[in-house]
Amino acid sequence: MDAGGLLLLAIFLGLLLLLAKRPQKGNLPPGPLPLPLLGNLLHMGRHGILKSFLEFRDKYGDVFTVYLGTRRVVVLCGHEAVKKALVDNAEVFSGRGTLSIAELIFQRYGFFSRYDGWKTLRRVSIATLRDFGMGKKSIEEQIKTEAQCLVEELQKSQGALLDPTFIFHSVTANIICSIVFGERFSYQDTQFQEILNMFVEAFTIISSSWMQLFEQFPNVLKFFPGPHYRVLKIAQHLKDFISSNVERHQESLDPSSPRDFIDSFLLRIEKEKEIPGSEYHVKNLVLTVLSLFFAATETTSTTLRYGFLLLLKHPQVAEKVQEEIDQVVGKNRAPELKDRAQMPYTDAVIHEIQRFSDLLPLGLPHMVTEDTSFQGYFLPKGTDLFMLLSASLKDPCHFENPHIFDPNHFLDAQGALKKKEAFIPFSMGKRTCLGEGIARTELFLFFTTILQNFSLASSKPLEDLDIRPQQSGFGTLPQTYKLRFLPR
């Protein structure tokens, strides 16, 4: 049976299994009129969720209601609306909303928890990560060391064309491996390669049009064959890998000398084993590590991959960054984080790469934890929300040419770095990205170290380099490309 037949069968079974849910009366934000069971599927058609949401914004404003199947979702667009929700009303909007594939993978544990325990888990996790590098000079040293390993690996290519996907995943994964497992892996390690390939495959599927359809009909489509089964299989393989590492840590744990994040979490489990309902148990540890891995590896590596494609397309930008590196750092030492303050153009380029790549355009879903009024509308307790980060990053009121790659978006008339309120690639509020600090450090040190040592070249003419996203749904992926790293 083809995909169309499966969809028709799924809808038919849905009509038999589910009761139609009509929109709740009350002062909800406006939005397109949903159909029973189908919700706003026909309004979105083939445009995909992101493009459809942007079109709805033009018609209904910055706050509107859509129905993903039978599930009511409120969408907030633009910096002002997102800030009012996540910062000005942080507690009410701090619930974790539903992302169906994440529900199946994480089962509401780890950082996808909907319960109040996430606050304790997040606070202690941040403290533990900080103890093992995040926010300290030691993490800078780890990243600098990994950057030099990257330089050595790129030198081996001798200027040959290569796809940078795996190498960028390797360096970012090794940083989180050092913090979580207490070790890094060789780029040639076969198990390491297999795991990284799985991350790439899973993020590609999650960013696909299929997962946007799955999000609208998860209770039906989860019973049918589809790419979501591959994501679940990958997730289980990764959980097994993490669980085996946890078991090894349990066997060699020294309470007086924790080695890494896993050791510290295990000690916390032991400390709270007699406390009913404690958030500290092995299942939460495994799923917390899985979420850390995915967030710390996939997002930063994809930003690097998109960034070097943009620099290939705009060689004058890459050259100007290299001029600044030569002036501030020179060629006799490695770039350091303290150099960033003296390198406004490089910093602006990295900001613009993050803005333009728009990696998580819908952010992660939130949920209101109690009945609340918001901008004149009533939001019932339990309402899921999508914060359309893309609408902020591409807002013409904040960025003069939002669909053009231009580092001047972040530079003032004197060439100094200019902060922009609408620049929120890590979201904001109580559930802002846990690894923002480490990600910003990685991006600066990896970009500058590579460009200090190499010039970039492509086998294609500039006009044939396509910087449009290959996919843009729950995640954004750049086009596949190859480049040469030529020693300077």
N, C-alpha and C positions, 0 to 999 in steps of 0.2 A: 504494500500500500504506500502511495506517495505521500509527501508532506501535506498536500491539500486534503487528501482523504483522511489522514490522521486528525487534522484540525477539525474537519466536519464531524468525525466520530467523537472527538473530545467534546465539542460543543453540544452534540446530541446527548452524550452521557451526562454532561453538566446540567442540561435541562431536566434530566430525570433525577439527578442526585441532589441538586441544590434548589432552594427556594429563592425566588427573585427577591432582591432587596431594593426597595425603592428609596430614593434619596430622603434622608431625614429632614423633616420640616424644621424650620427655624431660620435664623439669620446667618446661614452659612455663606462663605464667599461665593461669588458667581462662578459659572463654568458651563461647559457644554452639557446639554441634557443627555443623561445616560440611558441606555437600553437595559432592560432586565438581563441579568447575567453577563451580558457582553460589555456592560459599562460604556466607556468611550472608545472602544476598539475601532469602530468605523470612523470616528472623528480623526483618529491618528493614522489609520490606513498604513501606507508604506513609508510614511515620513520618519517613523521611529519616535521614541519617547522624547528625546531631547529637542528635535526640531518642532515636534508637535507642541511641546510645552512653551517654546519660544513664540510660536504662532498664537497660542492661547493667551500669552501675556499681552501681545499686541491688541487682542480683542477684549480681554477681561481685566487687565491691569496687573499690578505686582503681586496680588494675592488672589488665587482662584482655586476652585475645587475640580478635581477630575476623579473618575472612577476607573480603577484598574480591575476589570472584571467587576466583582461585587464589592471590592474594597475602596472605601472613600479615602482620598489623599488630598491634602491641601498643599499647594506649591507656593513657595515664597521666592520672589525674584528681586534682584537688585540689592545693593549693599545696605541701603537704609532699612528695608524690611527684614533682611537677615540679621542685621545688628540689633534691631529692636527685639527680635525674638531671642536670639542666642546670647546676647549680652545684657540687654535691659530687662529681659524676663527669663534669665538663664535657668532658674530652677524649674519653672513650669515647662520649658521647652527642652529639657535635658534628657527626656526619655529616649530610649533607642527604638526606632521604628522598625518596620518589617522590610527586609530584603530577602525574598523567598529562598534564593539559593544559599544565602548565609544562614538562614534558619535551619536548613537541612544539614549544613556542614557543622555549625557551631552549637546548634540546639540551645541557643540563648545563654551559652556559657562564654567565658573569656570577656573580651571587650565588647561583645555583641549582647551582653546580658541586658535584660530589661528591668532587672530588679535593683533595689537600692544598693545591693552589695557591690555593684560596679564601681561605686565611689571609693570604697575602701580598697578594692582591687587595683584601681587606677592609681590611687595615692601611693600605695606601697610599691607598686610596679615602677612608678617614676622614681621613687627613692632608691629602689634596688638597681635600676638601670643607671642611675647617677653614681651609685657606689662602684659600678663596674665600667665607668667611662663616660656615660652620656653627661655632657655639661662640664666635664673636667678636661684638663690638659691631656690626660692619658688617651682619651678618645681621639684627640687631634693627632697624637703620635701614632695611634693605630691606623688612622686613615692615611697619614703621610707614608707610613711603611707600606700599606697596601697600594698606595699610588705609585711607589717606586717599583713594586712587583708588577704593576700594570705596565709601567714604562718598559721594563725588561721583557715582558711578554710581547708588547707591540714592536719592540726592536727585532724580535725573532721573525716577524712577518716580512722584514726587509722591503717594505714598501709595496707588498702585494695587496691586491684588493681583498678585503675581508668584510664579512657581515659582523658588526660590532655587538650584536644582541647578546651572545653568550659571555663575551669578555666583560661587558658592563654589568651583567647579572652577577658574574663571579666576584667582582670587587665589592659590590654593595652587599652581597650575601655574606662575604667573609667578615665584614664588620659586625653584622648582627650575630654571626656564628661565634665570633670572639667574645662577645658580651654574654650570649645565652649559653653556649656550650663550652666556652673557655678555650677554643681552638679555631684555627683557620684551616682551610682545605687547599690542597694543590689544585690548580686549574685543570690538571690532567686526571684528577681523581674521578673514576667512572661513576661512583655513587653520587658524588657532588654534581657531576654533569647531568645525571639522570634527574635529580631533584630540581635543578634549575630549569631543565627543559620542561618539566611538569608545571612549574610556576608560569612559564611563558605560555604554555598551552592553555592552562586554566584561565589566565587573565584574558587571553584572546577569545575564548568561548564566552566568558562573562561579559565582554564588551560587544558581543555579537547581537544581531537582530533576533536570533532565536531566544536569547535570555530575556530580551524585552517582552517577547510574547509570553515566555514562561512566567514572568513576573505578574502578568495579568491573569493567568489561569493556572497557578501552581497546583491547586488541589485536584485538578483534572490531569494536567500534562505530566505530573510526576509519576503517573501510572503507565505512561507510554514511553517507548524508546525515544531517545533524543540526546543531544550533546550534554544536557545536564547530568546524565548518568556518567559521562566521562569525567566531569568536574568532581562528582562525588567519589568516583574511583581514585582520582588523583588525591583528593583530600584525605581519603582513608590511608593511602600509601604514605602520605606525609605525616599523618598522625601516628602510624606505626613506626616510622623513622624516629619521630620525637619521643615516643613512648620507650623505644629501646634505649635511647640516650638517657632518659629519666631513670630507667632501671639500672644502668651502669653507674649513674651518679648516686643512686641509693646505696649501691654496694660499696662505694668508695668514699662516702660522705664523711667529712671530718667537721663536726659541729663547731670546732674552734677556729676553722679556717675555710670559710666558704669560697669556692673558686669562681663562681659565676652566678648568673641569674637563676639557673635551675637549683643549685645548691641553696641559695637564699630562700627560694620558694619552698623547698623541701623542709628547711628548718622552720619556716612559718607554719607549715602543715603540722609538724610535730608539736609545735607550741600550742596550736589551737585544736588539737585532735579531740579534746574533751568538750569543746564548745559546740553546742547544737546549732546546726545551720551555718557553720563557718564557711566562708567562701574559699578557704584554703584546703583543697583536696587535689588529688592527682589529675582528675579529669579536667578541672579548671586550669591546672598548670599546663597540660598538653595543649589545650585549646587557646590559652593565652599566648604560648610560644608560637603556635601556628599563626595567630593573628599578627603577632610581632614580626614574624618572618615575612609574611605576605606584604605587610605595610612597609617594612624597612627595605625589602628587596625589590619588589616589582615597581613601586612608585618611583623611587629614585633612579633605578636603572632605565626605566622607560623615559624619564625626563632627560637623562644623559643621551639616550638614543635619539630622541626627537631633537635635542639641542644640537648635536653634531650634524644632523641633516640640515637644520636651519643655518648653521655656520658654513656648510658646503654651498648652500644656496646664496648666502651673503658673504662672500670671501672678504669683502672690505671690512666687515664687522670682525671677523676672525683676525685679520691683520692688525686692526686697531687694538684688539685685546692683547695680542702678542707684543705690540709696541709698549703697552702699559706694563705688561709683565717684565719686559726687558728693562724698563726704567726703574721699576720699584723693586723687583726681586733680583734681576740679573740672571746669569746662567751658572753661577757657582754655588748656589744653594737651592734647596727646595722651597716652594711657596709655603707660607705659614698663615694661619688664620688672622694674625695681627695685621697682615698685609692688606686685608680687605678694606680697611678704613682709608687706605691711600690709593685704592683702585676703584674709584666710583664708576668708571665706564664698564669694567668687567662685572662689577656687582649689578649694574643696570642691565647688562646683557643676560645674566643669569635670571634676574627677575622677569625679564621679557620672555625668555624661553619658558619659564613656568607659566606665565600668563597666556602666551600664545598656544602652548601645548594643551592647556586646559584638561589636565589628566583625569580628574574625577568631576565631570561637569555637573552631575546631580548631587555631588557630595554623598554622604551616608545618611539614610533616613533617620529622622527624629520622630518623637511622639510627645504630645502634650500629656502631662501627668495628672492634670485636673481640668475641670471645666474652666474655660477662660475666654475673655473678650480680647480681641486683637484687631486693631485698626478698624473698629466698628463692626466686626463680625464675631459670631459665636463659634468657638471651637470646642466640641465635646471632649471630655476626657477620653484618651485612647486614640485620638485622631492621629494618623500617620502624616508626616510632613516631609517633603523634599525641599531642601534649600538649594536653589539653582545657582550654584557657584559660578557657572558659566556666564550667567547674566551679569554678574559683578565684574568678572574678568574681561568681558567684552562690552562693557557699558560705555557708550560714546560720550556720556557726561563726564567720565573720568579718564577715558583714553581716546585721544583725538582720532586715531585711525585704528579702531579696535580689531579689525580683521587683517591688519598689516603688521608684519614683524618689524618693530622699530624700537631699539633701546632708548630712544629719546623720550619715550613714554615715562621713563624713570629718571630723567636728568633735567635739572633746572637750567636757567640761562647761563649760569656760571660753570656748568658741567659737573655740579655736585649731585649726589644721589638724592632723588626726590621721593619721599614716601607717599604712597597712595592708599587711602582708606579702603578702596575697592579691591585691593590686591589681597585676596583671601584664599590662596590655593590650599591652605591647610585648614580651612574653615575657621571658626572662632567659637568662643564660649567654653562651657565646662567640658565639652567632648571634642575639643580641637585635637588635631593630630598629635598623638603622644610623642612621636619622633621628629617633630618639627626642627628642633635644635640640631640633631644629628644629621638630618637630611640637608639642612642649609650648609652645614660644615662640609659634608661629603661633596655637594655640588660645587662649592667654591674650590676645594682642594683638588678634586679630580679634574675639573675643567682647566684650572690654571696649570697643574702639573703636566697634563697632556699637551696643552698649547705651548708650554715652555719648551718642550722637547720635540714637538712634531708640527709640521704643517700638514694641512688636509688637502686631499685631491680626490676627484671622482673621475670615472671613465666616461661619464655623461656630460654633455654641455649643460650649462646652467638652466637653460630654458626647458630641459627635459627632466629636471629634478622636481618632483612633485611633493610639496610640503603640506598638502591637504591631508587630513587624517585618513588612514585606511579604514578605521572604524571609530565611531563615536556614539556610545550609548551610556552604559554605566561607567565605562572607562573609555579613554581615548588612546588609540594606537597610531604611531606614525607609519608611513609606507616602508616596506622592506627596501633596504638599499645596501650598497657596499661602498667602502671608501679606502683610500690609502693613507697610512700614517708615515709621512716622509720625514726622516731626521732633519732637524734644523742645523 
